[in-house]
């Protein structure tokens, strides 16, 4: 009975597939002759926390466009059949992915 009560309160989360680094990032060439290629632009949706602040653009290695920074998510409740716009508390790192970096 305790297991049935516990299952009733959980929301099923689908399995996460690992995404390659070349699919997530686009290489940006910078400098006067476009020779420097150490900057990366993120092409997928990312989660940013409330205390997120950008580094100065000159020193920013990973560029996250404003349209791809998400702070809220639409969550559908299976029993109520209703969708709520809730703030994200946090995102766990995907252990299957090769790309575990320190962003920000």
N, C-alpha and C positions, 0 to 999 in steps of 0.2 A: 504494500500500500504506500509506503514511503517513496518507493521508486516511481509510482504513478503520479504522486503529487509533485515530485521533482521534475519529471518529464513534462508535465503540464505547463510549468513556468518557463521552460527553455524554448528558445527559437532555433530551428535547425539552421546551421551554417554550412554552405556548400564547401566542398574541398577546393583548395586554392592551387592553381597550376602555376608552376614556376615560369617566369618570363625572362627571356634572354636580355643581356645588357644592351645589345645592339638594337633591340626592339623598344627599349625604354628610353634610351638616350640618343640624341642627335649631336654629332660633333660640330662645334662651332669654331671656325677659323677666325682668329683675332690678330690684331697688329696691323701695321701699315702695309706689309706685303702678304698678309693672311697666312703667315708661316706658323704662328703659334696655335696649336690645336689641343690645348689642355682644358678648354671649357666644354661643358656638356649642357644641352637643353633637355629638360624632361618632357617627354611626349605623352605620358599617361597621367591619369588623375592621381594626386597625392594628398595625404592628410597633413595639415599643419595645425599645431596647437595654438592656444590663445596667446602664449608668450613669444610667438615666432616673430623675429625681426630679420630683415635681409642684411647681408653683408654689403659693403660698398661694391658697386658693379665691377670695379676694376679687379677686386679680389674674389669675386663670386665664382666658384668652380662649377656649381650646379645651379642653373637658372630654372626657376619654376614659374611659368606664366601665371598671372592672376586668375585666369579662367580655369586653371587646373588645380588650384588650391582649394580643397574642400574642408569645411569645418562642421557641416551638418550632413545628415544622411536621411533618406526616406526609408523608414522601417515599416514593414507590413506585419500586423499581428495576425497569426493564423486563426485564432478563435473569434476575434472581434471582426475580422475581415475589413479592417480599417488601416489606413496608412498615416503615419505620423512623421513629421519632420523633427528629428531629435538631434541635439548636439553630440558629436563624437567625443567620447571620453579618451580613447586611445586606440592605437592599432598595434597588434603584435607583429613582430618581424616574422617573415616567412622563412622557416628553416630550410625549405627545399630550394630556395633561390640562391644563386651564386652572388648576387648583388646585395651584400649587407654593408652599407656604408654609413658614415656619419655625415648627415646633411645638415645644413643650416648655418 
